[in-house]
Amino acid sequence: MTEPIPVSRPVDHGIAKLMPDVDRKRAWLLTVDGAPQSYVDLDEPTHLEFEYARRLGHVLDTLAEPGRALDVLHLGGGALTLPRYLAVTRPGSRQDVVEADRGLLGLVTEHLPLPDGADIALHCADARQWLEAAPADSADVLVADVFGGSRVPAHLTSLAYVREAARVLRDGGVYLANLPDAAPFAFLRSQLATLAAVFEELLLIAEPGVLRGRRFGNAVLAAAHHPLDTATLTRLTAADAFPARVQHGPALRDFISGARPVRDEDAVPSPEPPDGAFGIG
């Protein structure tokens, strides 16, 4: 059998490359301009390689009884890692994926086919514009994992954007986001304050070294109008191959203290990662 070979192609926002994993037969790493974006194992879509993806997966696993189908809106496509995961763990789920880079979508769908029978609709559009046109009360979950290069775009960080996300979510819906930052966490704290202005319940999941200010890294945020299953999430993330900490309640309020919700006119992208923060060997 022919060994898989890397695929490299200019896309709308850089040079995308698909690189085979030598340790897993049909697994691929997607990078854009050298920055890792997604990892997919076509034979085992439930395998989540990246730490932040595993944490998002843990939250998705706790949102309803195991196997129950959900209506999910993904802002940001990448290699469609989480849509593939949900298609297997929650068969019958209806999923919409919004990705601004048409060339990237073409590369991914050409070389990394979606699971048979998966109800995954792909939309090439700006995430906020698509969200603003989406019907109210149409999603059980909204997953925001949008990066322009290695930064979250500014127009996806404001109070107006979060209000649109809340409008699209049903009663009982959950907003999830993957956000990068480092101490003193000005961006992350402002995003939590923005979510807190709209949602009643918040939690944050991050690697202890990131929370202690030792390195730049990703944090997963979850927001809802109802209590989240923090006990189960604490157990799952602590036992993960990449252990993480769940912060909520008074500790999270202390972390946010002094931060203000972000207005559109004040919005800024997430901070530029330091060299090597998400490098690949």
Residue pairs with C-beta under 8 A, 6 or more apart in sequence:
3 20
4 20
4 26
4 28
5 20
6 17
6 18
6 19
6 20
7 17
7 18
7 107
7 111
8 15
8 16
8 17
8 18
9 15
9 16
9 17
9 103
9 107
10 16
10 103
11 32
11 101
11 103
11 104
11 106
11 107
12 100
12 101
12 102
12 103
12 104
13 32
13 100
13 101
13 104
13 148
13 149
14 32
14 33
14 149
15 32
15 33
16 30
16 31
16 32
16 37
16 103
16 104
16 107
17 30
17 31
17 32
18 28
18 29
18 30
18 79
18 107
18 111
18 112
19 28
19 29
19 31
20 27
20 28
21 27
21 28
21 29
21 39
21 41
24 41
24 43
24 44
24 47
25 43
26 41
26 42
26 43
27 39
27 40
27 41
27 42
27 43
27 44
27 47
27 49
28 39
28 40
28 41
28 42
28 79
28 111
28 112
29 36
29 38
29 39
29 49
29 280
30 36
30 37
30 38
30 39
30 40
30 78
30 79
30 108
31 37
31 280
32 104
32 149
33 149
34 279
34 280
35 149
35 150
35 278
36 50
36 278
36 280
37 78
37 79
37 147
38 50
38 78
38 79
38 80
38 81
39 48
39 49
39 50
39 53
39 79
39 81
40 79
40 80
40 81
40 84
40 112
41 47
41 49
42 112
42 113
45 84
45 85
45 87
45 88
45 115
46 85
46 88
46 89
48 54
48 56
48 57
48 81
48 85
50 81
51 207
51 217
51 218
51 242
51 244
52 178
52 218
52 220
53 81
53 82
54 240
54 241
54 242
55 205
55 220
55 237
55 240
55 244
56 82
56 143
56 145
56 176
56 178
56 220
57 82
57 85
58 205
58 233
58 236
58 237
58 240
59 174
59 176
59 205
59 220
59 222
59 228
59 233
60 82
60 85
60 86
60 89
60 90
60 141
60 176
61 89
61 236
62 228
62 229
62 232
62 233
62 236
63 70
63 140
63 141
63 174
64 70
64 90
64 140
66 89
67 89
67 90
67 91
68 90
69 90
69 91
69 92
69 93
69 94
70 86
70 90
70 93
70 140
70 141
71 93
71 94
71 95
71 138
71 139
71 140
71 141
71 170
72 83
72 86
72 93
72 94
72 95
72 96
72 139
72 140
72 141
72 142
72 143
73 95
73 96
73 98
73 131
73 134
73 138
73 139
73 141
73 142
73 143
73 168
74 82
74 83
74 95
74 96
74 97
74 98
74 143
74 145
75 98
75 127
75 130
75 131
75 142
75 143
75 144
75 145
75 146
75 156
76 98
76 99
76 127
76 143
76 144
76 145
76 146
76 147
77 97
77 98
77 99
77 101
77 104
77 105
77 108
77 122
78 99
78 104
78 108
78 145
79 108
79 112
80 97
80 108
80 112
80 114
80 120
82 143
82 145
83 95
83 97
83 114
83 118
83 120
84 114
84 115
84 118
86 93
86 95
87 93
87 95
87 114
87 115
87 117
87 118
87 119
87 120
88 115
91 117
92 119
93 119
94 119
94 121
95 118
95 119
95 120
95 121
96 120
96 121
96 123
96 139
97 120
97 121
97 122
97 123
98 123
98 125
98 127
98 130
98 131
99 105
99 122
99 123
99 124
99 125
100 124
100 125
100 126
100 127
100 146
101 124
102 124
105 122
105 124
109 122
114 120
123 130
127 144
127 146
127 153
127 156
128 155
128 156
128 161
128 164
131 161
131 164
131 165
131 168
132 164
134 168
135 168
136 167
136 168
137 168
137 169
137 170
137 171
138 168
138 170
139 168
139 169
139 170
139 173
140 169
140 170
140 172
140 173
140 174
141 169
141 173
141 174
141 175
141 176
142 165
142 168
142 169
142 173
142 174
142 175
142 176
143 176
143 177
144 156
144 165
144 175
144 176
144 177
144 178
145 177
145 178
146 152
146 153
146 156
147 153
148 269
150 180
150 272
150 273
150 278
151 180
151 269
151 270
151 271
151 272
151 273
152 179
152 180
152 269
152 270
153 269
154 267
154 268
154 269
155 161
155 264
155 267
157 187
157 190
157 191
157 194
157 262
157 267
157 268
157 269
157 270
158 194
158 262
158 263
158 264
158 266
158 267
159 194
159 197
159 198
159 261
159 262
159 263
159 264
160 263
160 264
161 264
162 175
162 194
162 195
162 197
162 198
162 199
163 198
165 175
166 175
166 198
166 199
169 175
171 225
172 224
172 225
172 226
173 224
173 225
174 222
174 223
174 224
174 228
175 195
175 199
175 221
175 222
175 223
175 224
176 220
176 221
176 222
177 191
177 220
177 221
178 218
178 219
178 220
179 187
179 188
179 191
179 218
179 219
179 220
179 221
179 270
180 216
180 217
180 218
180 219
180 270
180 271
180 273
180 277
181 187
181 188
181 216
181 217
181 219
181 270
181 271
182 210
182 213
182 215
182 216
182 217
182 271
182 274
183 212
183 213
184 213
185 255
186 259
187 268
187 270
187 271
188 204
188 219
189 255
189 256
189 258
189 259
190 259
190 260
190 261
190 262
191 221
191 262
192 202
192 204
192 221
192 252
192 255
192 256
192 259
193 256
193 259
193 260
193 261
193 262
194 261
194 262
195 202
195 221
195 223
196 202
196 223
196 256
196 261
197 261
198 223
199 223
199 224
199 225
200 224
200 225
200 226
201 223
201 224
201 225
201 226
201 227
201 228
201 248
202 221
202 222
202 223
202 248
202 252
203 221
203 222
203 228
203 230
203 233
203 246
203 247
203 248
203 252
204 219
204 220
204 221
204 222
204 246
204 247
204 248
204 252
204 255
205 219
205 220
205 221
205 222
205 233
205 237
205 244
205 245
205 246
205 247
206 217
206 218
206 219
206 220
206 244
206 245
206 247
207 217
207 242
207 243
207 244
207 245
208 243
208 244
208 245
209 215
209 217
210 216
210 217
210 218
210 219
211 245
211 247
215 277
216 271
216 273
216 274
216 277
217 277
222 228
228 248
230 246
230 248
230 249
233 246
234 246
237 243
237 244
237 245
237 246
238 244
238 245
247 255
